[in-house]
């Protein structure tokens, strides 16, 4: 897609409608985009980020269509290949261009693409590049989500090019956010899967970004924000320590025994005014679990015992939760077993990155009986008390 987003500033990136997975792991129900931007000054021309190598042809087509006489600077905000992978081809087309990046990104770019040393200009915090009437300013925003990530601020136009930061995975003809609920869903999924493990760093980088008071946020995935306060406000909520009065219940059930326990727990929690979110994780888009992990206060995993531990589908969820590092405070386990196992110990071991307080599990031999449902009621009550006592949980 080629589109002028402001006089002399063009979107020259590519939409990837068909991409189903990122990193062959993260489901992309709405595809994605690799956003790349041309900024023309009175004297110089800059290209901000490139595109995934598989979309290089589209980027080059857009650049040729613009009939650019030159590109002086290729700004590389982030060395990951979905933004840097087309740099060698752009350099072939514009051999006098310099790659502007920081000292942490350079070795990665050299490693990935063998870019010659003399092609680089290294910048540090608040360094600027003058394009003639337009100034690019560089701000280091490490760990959103790699150590070398930075953002580029176009000072006079107040446009912030954030690369992966404040982005979303969505392919759409609407370059700018119009439907905020659609943007919220895509942005939350993106935050959950990519940024949440770095919550503390995101929080500090977010302050830097907010202080710039941009009037437009142009990331390198997904839509452009003309109302920066919307996307910044969402991130402020997600990175805060506050949680929602919610219990996420990822579950697997083989013979409906665990399912019955889940149904009763959901009912009991709702009865106490707590949001219960059961998600059957078998064959589900795992991103749905990640999205719920952003704000939930409690995680109750529900699984039958299989081969002396939790079901492998639940082990995958536990692995995911452990690496995504959500801010949840409480956890428990419910499920049915035939002859026992060590699933509680195993689960606690799988979640060791999280600072969770484990509430007594409810493990049931065979089909749940009336006394087992009473134990579920007690678990719901225990969770209710924990939530009531926790000042970080919004009671609403
Ligand atoms: Fe969109 Fe970290 O690359």
Boltz pocket constraint, residues with backbone or C-beta under 6 A from the ligand:
constraints:
  - pocket:
      binder: B
      contacts: [[A, 78], [A, 80], [A, 81], [A, 82], [A, 83], [A, 145], [A, 164], [A, 220], [A, 221]]
      max_distance: 6.0
